Amino acid sequence: MAVLLIDVANVVGSRPDGWWRDRAGATGRLLARLAALDGRTLVGPDGGLGRCEEVVAVVEGPARDVPFVAPVRLVRAPGSGDDALAAEAASLAADGRRVLVVTADRGLRARLPAAVDVMGPGWLLARLDEVAAG
């Protein structure tokens, strides 16, 4: 695993914790948690270990203007978050980077390059919980 590319709206929406009352706030909280993954060794989709070399978060809609949280790189989608994420995945893959996309969106998954690995939000939330537990 090298680049962790996150469909933020999809991950935020995967837990019914009241995120709909404050999408930007929920996004900011997730970004703060994502920052802890940069440089960490994580259990990957194949069960093996891999180093997270970069965290890229795609934000859209009301959450597009959230503040930057270092070292997470934000992709602020001007329109569709799916379009922005698919384009970012294609660009990273074309540069020869290993990419792990986190989304449960089947339509988006179908648009990703074949070389990209995909995991659902539950996988990411479990990794975040592991990091928080120490």
C-alpha positions as CSV (number, residue, x, y, z in Angstrom):
1,M,0.0,0.0,0.0
2,A,1.4,3.4,-0.8
3,V,-1.3,6.0,-1.4
4,L,-4.6,5.9,0.6
5,L,-7.3,7.7,-1.5
6,I,-10.4,8.4,0.5
7,D,-14.0,9.0,-0.6
8,V,-14.6,11.2,2.4
9,A,-18.4,11.7,1.9
10,N,-18.8,7.9,1.6
11,V,-16.8,7.2,4.8
12,V,-18.5,9.9,6.8
13,G,-21.9,8.7,5.7
14,S,-21.1,5.1,6.7
15,R,-21.8,5.6,10.4
16,P,-25.1,7.1,11.6
17,D,-23.5,9.4,14.2
18,G,-25.3,12.6,13.3
19,W,-22.9,13.7,10.5
20,W,-25.9,15.1,8.5
21,R,-26.3,17.9,11.0
22,D,-22.8,19.2,10.4
23,R,-21.1,17.7,7.3
24,A,-18.2,20.0,7.4
25,G,-17.6,19.3,11.1
26,A,-17.8,15.5,10.5
27,T,-15.4,15.8,7.6
28,G,-12.9,17.8,9.7
29,R,-13.0,15.2,12.5
30,L,-12.3,12.4,9.9
31,L,-9.5,14.4,8.4
32,A,-7.9,14.8,11.8
33,R,-8.1,11.0,12.3
34,L,-6.7,10.4,8.8
35,A,-3.6,12.5,9.6
36,A,-2.4,9.8,12.0
37,L,-2.2,7.2,9.2
38,D,0.5,9.0,7.2
39,G,3.7,7.0,7.4
40,R,2.2,4.2,9.4
41,T,2.3,0.5,8.6
42,L,-1.2,-0.9,8.1
43,V,-2.9,-4.2,7.4
44,G,-3.7,-4.0,3.7
45,P,-6.5,-5.5,1.7
46,D,-4.6,-8.8,1.2
47,G,-3.9,-9.1,5.0
48,G,-0.3,-8.2,4.5
49,L,1.4,-5.1,5.9
50,G,2.1,-2.0,3.9
51,R,3.3,1.5,4.6
52,C,0.9,4.4,4.0
53,E,3.1,6.9,2.2
54,E,0.4,9.5,1.5
55,V,-3.2,10.2,2.5
56,V,-5.4,11.9,-0.1
57,A,-8.9,12.9,0.8
58,V,-11.5,13.9,-1.7
59,V,-14.0,16.4,-0.3
60,E,-17.1,17.7,-2.0
61,G,-20.3,19.8,-1.5
62,P,-20.8,21.4,1.9
63,A,-17.6,19.9,3.1
64,R,-15.4,21.2,0.3
65,D,-14.2,24.2,2.3
66,V,-13.0,22.4,5.4
67,P,-9.6,23.5,6.6
68,F,-6.5,21.7,5.5
69,V,-5.2,19.1,8.1
70,A,-1.5,18.3,7.6
71,P,-0.2,16.0,6.2
72,V,-3.5,14.9,4.5
73,R,-3.6,16.2,0.9
74,L,-7.1,17.5,0.1
75,V,-8.7,17.2,-3.4
76,R,-11.5,19.8,-3.3
77,A,-14.0,18.5,-5.9
78,P,-15.5,21.5,-7.8
79,G,-18.4,19.3,-8.8
80,S,-18.9,15.5,-8.4
81,G,-16.7,13.9,-5.8
82,D,-16.8,10.7,-7.7
83,D,-15.4,12.4,-10.8
84,A,-12.6,14.0,-8.8
85,L,-11.7,10.7,-7.1
86,A,-11.7,8.7,-10.3
87,A,-9.5,11.3,-12.0
88,E,-7.1,11.3,-9.0
89,A,-6.9,7.5,-8.9
90,A,-6.2,7.5,-12.7
91,S,-3.5,10.1,-12.3
92,L,-1.8,8.3,-9.4
93,A,-1.9,5.0,-11.2
94,A,-0.5,6.5,-14.4
95,D,2.4,7.8,-12.3
96,G,3.1,4.2,-11.2
97,R,1.9,4.7,-7.6
98,R,0.2,1.9,-5.7
99,V,-3.2,3.2,-4.7
100,L,-5.8,1.9,-2.2
101,V,-9.2,3.6,-2.6
102,V,-11.6,3.6,0.2
103,T,-15.3,3.7,-0.9
104,A,-18.4,1.6,-0.8
105,D,-19.8,3.2,-3.9
106,R,-20.2,0.5,-6.5
107,G,-20.6,2.9,-9.4
108,L,-17.3,4.7,-8.4
109,R,-15.5,1.3,-8.0
110,A,-16.4,0.4,-11.6
111,R,-14.8,3.7,-12.8
112,L,-11.4,3.0,-11.2
113,P,-8.3,1.8,-13.0
114,A,-7.8,-2.0,-12.8
115,A,-4.5,-1.6,-10.9
116,V,-6.2,0.2,-8.0
117,D,-7.2,-1.8,-4.9
118,V,-10.5,-0.9,-3.2
119,M,-11.7,-1.4,0.4
120,G,-14.9,-0.3,2.1
121,P,-15.2,2.3,4.9
122,G,-15.3,-0.4,7.5
123,W,-11.7,-1.4,6.7
124,L,-10.6,2.3,7.1
125,L,-12.6,2.9,10.3
126,A,-11.1,-0.3,11.8
127,R,-7.6,1.0,11.0
128,L,-8.4,4.4,12.5
129,D,-9.7,2.7,15.7
130,E,-6.6,0.6,16.0
131,V,-4.4,3.7,15.7
132,A,-6.5,5.6,18.3
133,A,-6.3,2.6,20.7
134,G,-2.5,2.7,20.5
